[in-house]
Amino acid sequence: MRLLTLLILFCLALPAHAEGFISRLLHKPVPGGVAVVDLGPAANAPSVRYQGKPVLVIHEDQQRWIAIVGIPLSVKPGTAQVQVAGQPRSFTVSSKHYVEQRITIQNQQQVNPNAKNLARIERELAEQTRAYQQFSARQPSNLLFDRPVNGPLSSPFGLRRFFNGEERNPHSGLDFAANSGTPIKAPAAGTVILIGDYFFNGKTVFVDHGQGLISMFCHLSAIDVQLGDELPRGGVLGKVGATGRATGPHLHWNVSLNDARVDPAIFIGAFKP
């Protein structure tokens, strides 16, 4: 009887072991989330693309390859597909409800910019879009990220935002409440690929962690790195501020996978369904 009980417990434990730690951490297949797609064993990493863009692929548990797919907020729940070495592989996108946030901005130009500012915004958006689309060969050093600042989470990812009563793009990152001047640390090792002082984002740093996994930190009061710097995990890249369109000091942190902005809370174990 005892042997039968042990056998049942062992069988119940098998799916968790088979799934692997990274899969359990990251597999949150909702709009704005991450899908982990099992690719099975192979001698070399399979080539995977989603919506025409290359996807992060890693070896999990030294047994099989997995694709870590960023799902844009615009994707509808249902069946989606990646291309694995040119062949379709399906996964399911579940639904998720995102709440609203209403913000009052004193500077009307940051709600309805004039033509000059719109031209600047378009130039800056194109520059940042190119950064998000980079795909380097390096493997990410870690996928369980450290929090970039010590502070409570404030505005979550995916909020439907209304500025002075007018709807704008959903919140594409995760905000941390922190005092101005608080050091901001890299959640994983990476290369600084873009630095700027932008109309909406203020002082901004982009860090490439590898294979399309990119962090963006904005509203900084100071930038402490230069373009091309190699940052270790925990390396200080700047300080919290309130530059750009911000109502007070905080850190806004974006995480992007295959050029899709996804919920950073997934990578720090703080995701809420």
Backbone as a ProteinNet text record, in pm:
[ID]
protein_1_A
[PRIMARY]
MRLLTLLILFCLALPAHAEGFISRLLHKPVPGGVAVVDLGPAANAPSVRYQGKPVLVIHEDQQRWIAIVGIPLSVKPGTAQVQVAGQPRSFTVSSKHYVEQRITIQNQQQVNPNAKNLARIERELAEQTRAYQQFSARQPSNLLFDRPVNGPLSSPFGLRRFFNGEERNPHSGLDFAANSGTPIKAPAAGTVILIGDYFFNGKTVFVDHGQGLISMFCHLSAIDVQLGDELPRGGVLGKVGATGRATGPHLHWNVSLNDARVDPAIFIGAFKP
[TERTIARY]
82.6	0	86.7	195.4	284.4	354.1	392.5	459	365.3	238.2	140	122.7	118.2	104.9	223.1	344.8	465	464.7	417.6	411.4	314.2	199.2	100.4	158.3	225.6	285.9	391.4	468.9	572.8	511	403.2	337.2	275.3	219.2	161	268.3	387.7	496.9	558.4	536.7	603	574.2	450.1	426.8	505.5	516	591.3	737.5	796.4	936.2	954.2	860.5	872.8	861.7	780.1	757.9	880.8	951.6	1071.9	1044.4	1145.7	1130	1096.9	1168.9	1147.5	1006.2	959.6	823	720.4	738.1	642.9	646.4	764.4	777.5	714.1	740.4	710.2	582.2	529.7	415.8	288	260.5	139.7	80.7	16.1	-22.4	-150.2	-138.7	-250.2	-203.4	-295.4	-250.2	-161.3	-42	53.6	134.1	120.9	191.4	295	329.3	434.4	382.1	407.6	378.1	509.5	519.9	635	591.5	656.2	618.8	727.3	687.3	780.1	821.6	951.5	1003.3	1062.8	1072.7	1127.2	1278.9	1338.3	1483.8	1535.3	1654.6	1720.8	1867.3	1950.8	2094.4	2125.6	2051.5	2073.6	1941.6	1951.5	1831.8	1750.6	1621.8	1537.4	1517	1494.3	1462.5	1312.2	1273.7	1132.3	1099.7	984	936.8	789.7	752.5	613.5	578.1	470.5	428.9	545.3	623.2	732.3	860.3	864.9	982	1049.7	1183.8	1255.5	1221.9	1225.6	1180.9	1297.2	1299.2	1397.4	1377.8	1487.7	1485.6	1597	1563.7	1665.5	1651.1	1756.1	1758.3	1711.9	1603.3	1554.7	1585.8	1643	1673.7	1765.4	1840.1	1933.6	1866.5	1735.8	1662.3	1588.2	1540	1455.3	1469.4	1431.8	1430.8	1291.6	1287.5	1160.5	1170.8	1059.9	1049.5	974.8	1026.4	966.2	911.5	780.8	713.9	643.2	678	606.3	478.1	365.7	234.7	190.3	173.2	130	-6.4	-29.1	-159	-272.9	-241.1	-344.3	-394.5	-327.8	-366.6	-495.7	-586.6	-713.7	-698.3	-771.8	-768.3	-808.5	-749.1	-777.3	-650	-650	-534.6	-438.2	-310.6	-206	-101.3	-12.8	88	224.8	326	463.4	507.9	612.7	673.5	802.6	810.8	929.3	998.5	1114.7	1185.1	1090.9	1004.5	913.1	782.9	766.8	644.8	560.8	426.9	342.5	333.3	332	311.4	213.7	104.5	-2.7	14	-37	-52.2	-177.9	-226.7	-352.9	-327.7	-393.6	-389.3	-518.2	-505.2	-621	-657.1	-772	-817.5	-766.3	-757.1	-720	-783.3	-840.9	-903.7	-805.2	-791.1	-706.4	-794.7	-765.5	-849.8	-809	-885.9	-861	-782.8	-711.1	-641.4	-666.1	-706.6	-732.9	-633.1	-563.2	-453.8	-478.5	-451.4	-461.2	-321.1	-298.4	-169.8	-186	-99.9	-108.6	-60.2	44.1	99.6	15.7	-67.4	-158.2	-83.4	40.1	119.6	150.8	149.7	176.4	50.5	-60.9	-186	-219	-214.4	-240.1	-126	-14.6	103.1	76.4	147.3	137.9	219.7	217.2	281.2	430.8	497.2	641.7	673.3	598.5	621.5	582.6	477	438.8	550.1	616	727.8	841	868.2	970.7	931	805.3	756.9	771.1	738.9	749.3	894.1	988.1	1130.9	1177	1136.3	1178.7	1116.8	991.1	925.5	996.7	1035.4	1105.9	1239.8	1309.8	1438.5	1421.3	1319.8	1296.1	1244.2	1162.6	1113.2	1228.6	1326.8	1445	1519.9	1526	1593.7	1518.5	1385.5	1306.4	1319.2	1346.1	1351.7	1487.6	1584.2	1715.5	1706.2	1786.2	1787.9	1932.3	1994.6	2134.9	2143.9	2260.4	2277.1	2297.2	2332	2366.3	2247.5	2276	2173.5	2153.4	2030.8	2009.6	2078.5	2135.9	2207.6	2112.1	1993.1	1890.4	1753.5	1652.2	1515	1426.4	1472.8	1410.9	1482.5	1418	1481.5	1481.9	1581.6	1579.3	1490.5	1434.7	1362	1462.9	1435.7	1534.2	1547	1443.6	1451.6	1379.3	1417.8	1346	1233.6	1114	998	873.3	758	632.5	592.8	521.4	465.8	350.7	347.4	237	147.9	162.8	75	115.2	23.6	57.8	57.4	106.8	108.4	-34.2	-57.7	-180.6	-297.9	-278.9	-387.8	-436.8	-567.4	-624.3	-616.4	-535.4	-504.9	-583.8	-632.7	-704.1	-629.9	-578.3	-511.5	-607.1	-640.2	-737	-865.9	-906.9	-1031.2	-1022.2	-905	-888.8	-809.1	-864.6	-798	-672.4	-566.3	-439.6	-395.6	-272.6	-224	-221.5	-244.9	-237.5	-97.7	-92.8	34	122	236.8	319.5	426.9	426.7	528.8	474.2	567	534.6	601.5	525.7	579.2	614.5	726.4	769.1	765.9	703.6	707.7	842.6	917.1	1049.3	1085.5	1167.6	1208.3	1305.1	1301.5	1396.8	1538.9	1624.1	1762.4	1788.1	1682.2	1700.1	1775.2	1883.5	1957.2	1869.8	1886.1	1816.4	1918.8	1890.1	1984.9	1934.6	2027.3	1991.7	1936.5	1817	1758.7	1828.5	1905.1	1986.6	2099.6	2205.3	2317.1	2271.5	2336.8	2299.9	2386.5	2359.8	2432.1	2341.9	2396	2320.6	2315.4	2193.6	2180.3	2117.9	2061	2002.6	1992.9	2029.5	2014.3	1948.6	1853	1788.7	1719.4	1678	1595.8	1474.5	1362.5	1249.9	1131.6	1045.2	930.9	842.1	801.9	714.8	793.5	900.3	971.6	1075.6	1113.2	1220.3	1352.1	1439.5	1570.1	1548.1	1604.7	1568.8	1692.5	1691.1	1798.3	1735.5	1786.8	1749.7	1865.1	1833.3	1933.3	1891.4	1981.5	1958.2	2011.5	1921.8	1961	1992.5	1956.8	1986.5	1863.5	1876.6	1772.7	1636.1	1637.1	1511.6	1448.9	1517.7	1469.5	1533.9	1453.3	1504.4	1426.7	1502.6	1442.8	1455.6	1353.7	1358.3	1322.4	1403.3	1382.4	1368.1	1261.7	1242.9	1196.8	1189.4	1161.3	1277.5	1398.9	1514.4	1553.9	1611.5	1667.6	1812.8	1880.1	2019.6	2047.2	2132.8	2177.4	2324.3	2359.1	2494.6	2570.4	2522.7	2589.8	2605.3	2684.9	2704.1	2665.3	2638.7	2601.7	2711.1	2671.1	2766.2	2819.4	2789.1	2836	2778.4	2862.6	2817.6	2783.6	2657.6	2611.7	2603.5	2660	2636.4	2499	2450.2	2326.8	2347.1	2258.7	2270.4	2350.4	2406	2480.7	2389.7	2433.5	2352.2	2356.9	2238.6	2230.6	2181	2121	2071.5	1998.5	1924.6	1853.1	1708.4	1619.9	1476.2	1453.8	1358.6	1323.9	1180.8	1153.1	1017.8	1026.6	1124.4	1138.4	1036.8	1007.4	908.3	767.5	675.5	536.2	520.4	540.1	530.2	469.6	384.1	320.9	399.9	506.2	590.3	699.9	798.6	910.5	864.3	907.9	883.5	968.7	981.8	1047.5	942.6	946.1	865.4	960.3	928.8	1013.5	934.1	983.3	926.4	1011.1	945.1	1014.3	955	1042.9	999.7	1058.6	975.3	1016	968.5	1057.8	1025.6	942.9	987.3	926.1	782.3	747.4	614.9	636.4	572.7	581.8	496.5	560.2	492.6	503.3	426.5	417	546.6	621.8	745	722.3	601.4	573.6	595.4	579.4	601.8	743.4	839.5	980.6	1032.2	952	991.4	898.4	818.2	730.3	614.9	571.6	465.1	341.7	330.4	217	86.4	-17.9	-150.8	-246.5	-308	-398.5	-517.2
-119.8	0	125.7	121.1	234.9	257	145.6	154.7	217	177.9	233.9	384.6	424.5	567.2	646.9	592.8	661.1	672.7	566	566.5	673.5	686.6	787.6	927.9	949.2	1080.3	1113	1011.4	1032.6	1071.8	1005.4	1035.1	1174.5	1212	1345.9	1453.8	1422.7	1520.3	1531.9	1433.8	1433.1	1555.7	1602.3	1717.5	1840.9	1866.4	1984.1	1970.7	1850.3	1831.4	1841.2	1784.7	1785.7	1927.4	2009.3	2143.5	2230.4	2220.8	2298.7	2433.1	2484.3	2607	2726.5	2744.7	2861.7	2860.5	2744.1	2734	2772.3	2723.5	2755.6	2904.2	2964.3	3105.9	3194.7	3164.5	3258.1	3229.8	3109.7	3074.9	3140.4	3260.3	3336.3	3381.8	3290.4	3317.6	3399	3527.8	3621.7	3738.5	3820.7	3941.6	4024.9	4059.1	4127.3	4033.5	3904.2	3804.4	3728.9	3610.3	3527.2	3385.4	3326.4	3184.7	3108.4	2999.9	2910.8	2790.5	2773.3	2667.7	2560.9	2437.2	2324.1	2286	2284	2249.7	2110.3	2043.8	1909.3	1907.2	1789	1776.1	1796.2	1849.2	1865.9	1895	1865.2	1887.9	2036.8	2119.6	2263.6	2337.3	2462.1	2541.2	2558.5	2522	2545.7	2695.5	2731.2	2869.4	2890.1	2992.3	3017.3	3163.2	3183.8	3319.8	3330.3	3450.8	3479.1	3614.2	3616.5	3737.1	3794.1	3703	3741	3782.7	3776.2	3823.3	3708.6	3713.8	3605	3600	3477.6	3450.8	3394.4	3429.5	3376.2	3226	3150	3004.2	2966.7	2887.9	2842.6	2692.1	2634.8	2493.5	2484	2412.7	2398.6	2259.4	2255.6	2129.4	2038.2	2095.5	2018.3	1902.9	1911	1802.2	1847	1970	2012.8	2163.2	2206.8	2348.8	2406	2531.2	2600	2736.5	2780.5	2915.4	3002	3121.9	3214.5	3331.6	3332.4	3418	3534.5	3657	3774.3	3795.5	3811.7	3826.3	3973.2	4043.1	4183.2	4197.4	4313.1	4341.4	4337.5	4363.3	4369.2	4231.7	4123.9	3989.4	3947.6	3888.8	3842.6	3701.8	3669.1	3532.4	3431.3	3314.2	3208.7	3136.4	3073.7	2996.9	3086.9	3076.6	3150.5	3051.1	3095.9	3005.9	3071	2989.2	3025.5	2938.7	2982.8	2903.5	2845	2712.4	2641.9	2577.1	2632.3	2587.3	2585.6	2688.1	2702.4	2626.8	2547.4	2468.9	2529.3	2533.9	2596.3	2512.3	2580.6	2516.6	2604.4	2546.6	2624.4	2636.5	2746.4	2762.9	2844.9	2842.6	2908.5	3036	3143.2	3270.5	3282.9	3293.4	3307.8	3455.8	3482.7	3621.3	3680	3810.6	3882.6	4020.8	4062.9	4194.6	4294.2	4407.8	4515	4632.7	4689.2	4796.5	4931.8	5035.3	5170.2	5252.6	5351.6	5449.1	5588.3	5681.3	5818.2	5912.3	5989.5	6074.1	6217.4	6311.9	6453.7	6508.6	6564.3	6621.6	6773.2	6848.3	6994.4	7052.2	6989.8	7037.5	6982.7	7066.7	7022.4	6970.7	7017.1	6969.1	6819.5	6766.8	6624	6539.5	6605.5	6535.7	6553	6676.3	6706.8	6793.4	6732.3	6808.8	6887.6	6999.4	7077.5	7010.7	7069.1	7006.8	6987.2	7085.3	7074.3	6958.8	6949	6839.8	6705	6701.9	6576.2	6525	6615.4	6575.1	6517.1	6579.5	6526.7	6389.1	6374.7	6247	6135.6	6164.4	6064	6021.1	6117.1	6083.8	5995.4	6032.1	5957.6	5818.3	5807.4	5676.4	5584.4	5636.4	5554.4	5505.7	5591.5	5554.4	5444.1	5456.8	5356.2	5225.1	5234.9	5114.2	5033.3	5100.7	5029.5	4956.9	5018.3	4953.4	4827.8	4838.8	4721.9	4607	4637.9	4534.8	4466.5	4508.8	4444.6	4300.5	4214.5	4073	4025.7	4020.9	3979.1	3829.3	3772.4	3627.7	3582.2	3673	3633.1	3569.6	3471.2	3412.3	3500.3	3525.2	3600	3531	3610.7	3553.7	3492.8	3548.1	3494.9	3542.4	3461.9	3497.3	3522	3484.7	3530.5	3660	3771.8	3903.1	3951.1	4034.6	4112	4235.1	4286.3	4413.2	4525.3	4613.9	4718.7	4823.5	4840.4	4929	4861.5	4901.5	4856.4	4955.4	4912.8	4999.7	4924.3	4967.6	4898.9	4919.8	4822.8	4836.7	4936.5	5028.1	5124.1	5093.5	5163.9	5136.6	5006.9	4909.1	4783.7	4795.5	4693.3	4682.1	4669.2	4725.1	4700.1	4789.7	4883.5	4975.1	5049.2	5060.8	5150.2	5290.5	5376.6	5505.9	5619.8	5708.1	5828.1	5948.2	6034.9	6157.1	6273.7	6339.7	6450.5	6408.7	6284.4	6232.2	6174.5	6182.1	6132.6	6002.5	5898.7	5768.1	5771.8	5710.5	5699.3	5552.5	5525.5	5388.1	5324.4	5193.1	5125.5	5138.3	5124.1	5132	5014.5	5044.5	4940	4885.6	4929	4882.4	4867.6	4859.9	4842.8	4957.3	5025.2	5137.7	5095.6	5151.2	5134.1	5270.3	5278.3	5400.8	5407.3	5514.6	5530.6	5677.9	5716.3	5855.5	5894.7	6021.4	6072.4	6048	5999.7	5970.9	5826.5	5745.5	5602.9	5533.4	5457.9	5388.5	5284.3	5275	5176.2	5072.2	4944.8	4837.5	4748.9	4700	4610.3	4479.8	4436.9	4312.7	4187.6	4203.4	4095.5	4163.1	4088.8	4144.2	4185	4285.4	4327.4	4440.9	4479.3	4587	4708.5	4826.2	4950.4	4980.5	4978.9	4995.9	5128.8	5201.8	5331.3	5415.7	5541.8	5641.8	5763.5	5824.3	5942.7	6024.6	6143.6	6230	6266.4	6196.9	6198.1	6278.9	6319.6	6405	6339.8	6216.1	6147.3	6072.6	6003.1	5914.6	5985.1	6106.8	6173.2	6100.5	6109.3	6042.4	5890.8	5822.4	5682.6	5599.9	5473.8	5378.5	5247.8	5195.6	5063.3	4966.3	4846.5	4742.2	4614.9	4562.2	4438.2	4321.8	4233.2	4115.7	3994.9	4001.3	3892.1	3835.5	3804.8	3738	3807.2	3939	4011.6	4041.6	4007.3	4038	4170.4	4275.3	4411.6	4482.3	4552.7	4635.8	4782.7	4860.4	5005.3	5068.6	5165	5235	5383.6	5447.7	5588.2	5674	5805.8	5912.1	5931.4	5891.9	5900	6045.1	6067	6198.8	6207.6	6091.6	6088.6	5955.3	5957.8	5837.7	5816	5697.7	5669.6	5572.4	5551.9	5462	5531.5	5470.6	5521.7	5415.1	5459.8	5367.6	5263.5	5134.8	5026.5	4966.2	5025.7	4969.2	4829.3	4741.2	4608.2	4614.6	4590.7	4598.1	4459	4439.2	4312.2	4313.4	4198.5	4192.4	4273.3	4366.8	4452	4577.8	4595.6	4717.1	4838.3	4950.4	5072	5141.5	5173.9	5238.6	5382.2	5421.3	5557.2	5573.6	5685.9	5716.5	5753.3	5719.4	5747.6	5898.1	5937.8	6078.8	6097	6213.9	6247.1	6325	6292	6361.5	6307.3	6388.1	6348	6364.5	6281	6288.9	6205.9	6270	6202.6	6299.3	6247.3	6331.7	6333.9	6252.9	6248.7	6146.1	6141.6	6048	5902.2	5825.7	5681.5	5621.2	5490.1	5419.9	5351.1	5378.6	5303.8	5207.1	5076.3	4970.7	4891.9	4891.4	4808.3	4683.5	4572.6	4452.6	4416.7	4391.7	4359.1	4225.1	4143.3	4013.8	4011	3974.4	3974.1	4096.5	4213.5	4343.5	4353.6	4278.6	4290.2	4331.5	4441.2	4482.8	4390.8	4330.5	4231.7	4274.3	4208.7	4245.8	4212.7	4314	4284.9	4204.6	4212.8	4139.5	3988.9	3938.9	3796.9	3757.7	3844.4	3810.3	3826.4	3886.1	3899.6	3819.3	3730.7	3644.4	3716.8	3831.5	3911.1	3921.5	3834.9	3840.6	3808	3884.1	3859.5	3829.5	3710.7	3673.5	3769.7
0	0	0	84.9	92.3	-41.7	-105.8	-235.9	-339.2	-336.5	-429.6	-406.2	-280	-246.3	-298.8	-279.5	-327.4	-479.1	-544.6	-690.2	-740.3	-673.3	-712.1	-692.7	-578.2	-552.1	-656	-695.6	-797.4	-930.1	-967.5	-1095.1	-1093.9	-978.1	-968.7	-980.3	-936.6	-941.7	-1080	-1165.7	-1296.3	-1381.6	-1395.9	-1481.9	-1441	-1308.7	-1264.4	-1302	-1281.5	-1316.9	-1468	-1543.1	-1688.6	-1743.7	-1677	-1727.4	-1712	-1598.4	-1577.2	-1511.4	-1441	-1362.6	-1450.2	-1561.2	-1646	-1703.6	-1745.7	-1798.3	-1692.4	-1570.5	-1463.3	-1429.6	-1435.6	-1404.1	-1511	-1637.6	-1745	-1822.7	-1817.8	-1903.2	-1851.3	-1902.9	-1870.7	-2004.6	-2079	-2218.4	-2230.3	-2202.7	-2214.8	-2301.2	-2353.2	-2422	-2329	-2374.6	-2290.1	-2201.5	-2224.4	-2144.4	-2225.2	-2176.7	-2236	-2252.1	-2367.6	-2390.1	-2399.4	-2325.1	-2336.6	-2419.9	-2534.3	-2628.5	-2626.9	-2595.7	-2590.2	-2732.3	-2757.5	-2890.5	-2895.4	-2778.9	-2774.9	-2783.8	-2783.1	-2790	-2933.2	-2944.2	-3073.9	-3048.5	-3146.1	-3130.9	-3120.9	-3195.7	-3196.7	-3174.1	-3134.7	-3108.7	-3236.3	-3235	-3352.6	-3376.2	-3500.7	-3536.3	-3521.7	-3443.9	-3415.4	-3447.4	-3509	-3538.4	-3499.8	-3454.8	-3420.5	-3479.9	-3555.7	-3627.5	-3710	-3766.9	-3855.8	-3786.1	-3652.3	-3578.9	-3504.3	-3491.7	-3422.9	-3274.9	-3219.6	-3083.6	-3001.6	-2874	-2779.8	-2762.6	-2778.1	-2760.6	-2663.7	-2561.2	-2466	-2443	-2387	-2349.7	-2205.2	-2179	-2041.6	-1988.2	-1869.4	-1799.8	-1880.6	-1974.9	-2057.2	-2131.2	-2147.6	-2211.6	-2336.9	-2338.3	-2448.5	-2467	-2585.6	-2616.6	-2593	-2548.7	-2534.5	-2601.6	-2661	-2716.2	-2615.6	-2591.3	-2496.8	-2577.7	-2595.1	-2693	-2624.3	-2662	-2613.2	-2692.5	-2622.3	-2685.7	-2674.7	-2785.6	-2777.5	-2710.5	-2648.9	-2587.4	-2688.6	-2814.5	-2918.1	-2962.6	-2922.7	-2965.1	-2894.6	-2971	-2916.2	-2857.9	-2751.7	-2699.1	-2805.9	-2797.9	-2894.9	-2932.1	-3046.8	-3094.3	-3169.9	-3135.2	-3204.9	-3252.8	-3339.9	-3396.9	-3400.4	-3373.1	-3404.3	-3520.6	-3588.3	-3694.4	-3640.5	-3636.1	-3586.2	-3704.9	-3741.8	-3861.2	-3982.1	-3988.2	-4101.1	-4087.9	-3980.6	-3961.1	-3848.5	-3865	-3762.1	-3635.7	-3523.6	-3392.8	-3315.1	-3269.4	-3207.3	-3056.5	-3002	-2857.3	-2833.1	-2711.5	-2677.8	-2598.5	-2639.3	-2566.8	-2486.5	-2354.5	-2266	-2251.7	-2192.8	-2176.9	-2045.7	-2042.2	-1919.4	-1923.7	-1811.3	-1802.6	-1742.8	-1809.2	-1758.3	-1718	-1602.8	-1549.6	-1608.1	-1572.9	-1623.1	-1520.8	-1573.2	-1487.8	-1544.9	-1458.9	-1503.7	-1436.9	-1521.2	-1475.5	-1520.9	-1431.6	-1467.3	-1491.6	-1610.4	-1650.1	-1660.9	-1591.7	-1594.2	-1727.4	-1783.6	-1910.4	-2025.2	-2085.6	-2190.8	-2313.1	-2335.5	-2448.5	-2436.3	-2314.9	-2295.2	-2310.8	-2341.5	-2373.3	-2520.9	-2568.9	-2710.3	-2763.9	-2802.9	-2845.8	-2974.5	-2989.6	-3112.9	-3223.3	-3343.5	-3459.6	-3438.5	-3379.3	-3355.8	-3262.4	-3153.5	-3059.3	-3118.4	-3201.2	-3266.2	-3356.8	-3428.7	-3514.5	-3430	-3315.6	-3224.4	-3172.3	-3132.3	-3078.4	-3181.9	-3307	-3412.5	-3433.8	-3433	-3446.9	-3330.9	-3211.3	-3093	-3089.6	-3133	-3137.9	-3235.2	-3351.7	-3450.2	-3394.2	-3323	-3263.5	-3160	-3075.5	-2972.5	-3032.4	-3136.5	-3203.5	-3260.5	-3320.3	-3373.4	-3261.6	-3144.3	-3031.1	-2987.5	-2979.1	-2939.1	-3038.6	-3163.4	-3268	-3279.2	-3199.5	-3205.3	-3154.9	-3214.8	-3175.7	-3178.7	-3061.8	-3052.2	-3025.5	-3053.7	-3041.7	-2897.4	-2807.9	-2671.2	-2599.7	-2513.8	-2428.5	-2306.6	-2264.6	-2140.8	-2023	-1933.8	-1818.7	-1718.1	-1707.5	-1617.6	-1664.9	-1636.2	-1673.4	-1552.3	-1434.8	-1310.7	-1275.8	-1305.8	-1292.7	-1147.8	-1117.1	-993.3	-1014.2	-907.1	-916.5	-938.6	-1033.2	-1061.3	-951.3	-869.7	-752.7	-636.7	-515.8	-397.6	-370.2	-399.9	-380.1	-417.2	-367.2	-399.2	-544.4	-599.4	-733.6	-726.4	-823.2	-825.9	-945.7	-1056.6	-1171.4	-1241	-1252.8	-1318.2	-1470.5	-1533.7	-1679.6	-1733.4	-1853.7	-1927	-1893.8	-1800.4	-1767.2	-1891.5	-1905.4	-2007.2	-1950	-2013.1	-1952.9	-2017.3	-1931	-1974.4	-1915.6	-2004.3	-1961.3	-1979.8	-1869	-1871.8	-1942.2	-1917.3	-1971	-2110.7	-2176.3	-2313.8	-2312.7	-2380.1	-2379.6	-2465.3	-2413.4	-2483.6	-2482.5	-2528.3	-2534.6	-2395.3	-2386.3	-2256.3	-2195.3	-2064.7	-1992	-2031.7	-2091.5	-2153	-2061	-1934.2	-1841.4	-1701	-1607.7	-1465.9	-1390.8	-1305.2	-1229	-1086.9	-1038.9	-900.2	-832.2	-717.4	-638.5	-567.9	-592.8	-532.3	-530.5	-434.4	-422.1	-533	-569.9	-668.3	-619.6	-710.1	-674.7	-635.8	-620.9	-588.6	-701.7	-670	-776.2	-847.1	-978.4	-1061.2	-1105.6	-1080.2	-1108.2	-1222.3	-1302.6	-1412.7	-1355.3	-1397.7	-1346	-1396.8	-1505.2	-1562.5	-1639.2	-1665.3	-1740.9	-1880.4	-1938.6	-2073.1	-2123.3	-2247.1	-2313.9	-2327.6	-2297	-2315.3	-2464.8	-2522.8	-2668.1	-2707.8	-2611.7	-2644.5	-2518	-2533.2	-2427.3	-2490.1	-2420.5	-2475.6	-2369	-2408.9	-2324.9	-2409.8	-2387.5	-2478.2	-2424.5	-2516.4	-2483.4	-2377.7	-2400.6	-2305.6	-2198.2	-2235.7	-2143.5	-2058.5	-2094.5	-2021.9	-2041.5	-1942.7	-1950.9	-1948.9	-2049.6	-2078.3	-2110.5	-2065	-2095	-2143.5	-2256.3	-2306.9	-2282.2	-2232.3	-2208	-2280.8	-2363.3	-2437.7	-2355.7	-2310.4	-2231.4	-2319	-2448.8	-2540.2	-2607.5	-2736.8	-2816.3	-2807.8	-2823.4	-2827.8	-2693.8	-2584.2	-2449.3	-2406.5	-2399.7	-2382.6	-2272.2	-2186.2	-2081.8	-2118.4	-2084.8	-2100	-1965.6	-1923.4	-1797	-1828.3	-1779.1	-1815.7	-1698.1	-1724.6	-1627.5	-1530.3	-1569.5	-1481.3	-1452.7	-1333.7	-1301.2	-1346.9	-1358.6	-1402.9	-1469.8	-1571.2	-1642.3	-1609.6	-1560.3	-1513.1	-1602.4	-1725	-1818.4	-1953	-2039.3	-2174.1	-2275.7	-2396.7	-2504.2	-2521.8	-2528.2	-2547.1	-2419.6	-2304.3	-2177.1	-2155.8	-2099.9	-2058.3	-1909.8	-1877.9	-1739.9	-1679	-1559.8	-1490.4	-1425.7	-1388.4	-1309.1	-1181.3	-1154.9	-1037.4	-1059.9	-1181.7	-1211.5	-1216.6	-1158.7	-1154	-1289.8	-1344.1	-1475.2	-1467.3	-1354.6	-1340.4	-1209.8	-1200.1	-1076.4	-1108	-1016.7	-1030.5	-1039.6	-1123.5	-1135.9	-1180	-1236.8	-1284.6	-1415.1	-1500.2	-1627.4	-1728.5	-1831.5	-1930.6	-1876.3	-1925.3	-1879.7	-1752.9	-1640.2	-1510.5	-1410.2	-1321.7	-1221.1	-1091.2	-1084	-965.3	-983.7	-893	-907.5	-904	-998.8	-1002.3	-1113.4	-1112.8	-1223.2	-1308.9	-1437.4	-1534.5	-1604.9	-1597	-1652.7	-1756	-1878.9	-1985.3	-2004.5	-2037.2	-2085.2	-2220.7	-2317.5	-2452.8	-2495.4	-2558.3	-2615.4	-2759.6	-2851.7	-2995.2	-3034.1	-2985.5	-3016	-2967.6	-2863.3	-2799.6	-2654.6	-2613.3	-2474.7	-2389.3	-2288.6	-2204.4	-2057.8	-1973.7	-1832.7	-1758.8	-1711.4	-1638.2	-1510	-1454	-1330.4	-1347.7	-1469.7	-1495.8	-1460.2	-1490.3	-1475.6	-1332.5	-1244.6	-1104.4	-1012.1	-1071.8	-993.9	-928	-986.8	-927.1	-1016.1	-1116.4	-1209.2	-1138.8	-1171.8	-1118.6	-1234.6	-1236.6	-1346.3	-1359
[MASK]
+++++++++++++++++++++++++++++++++++++++++++++++++++++++++++++++++++++++++++++++++++++++++++++++++++++++++++++++++++++++++++++++++++++++++++++++++++++++++++++++++++++++++++++++++++++++++++++++++++++++++++++++++++++++++++++++++++++++++++++++++++++++++++++++++++++++++++++++++

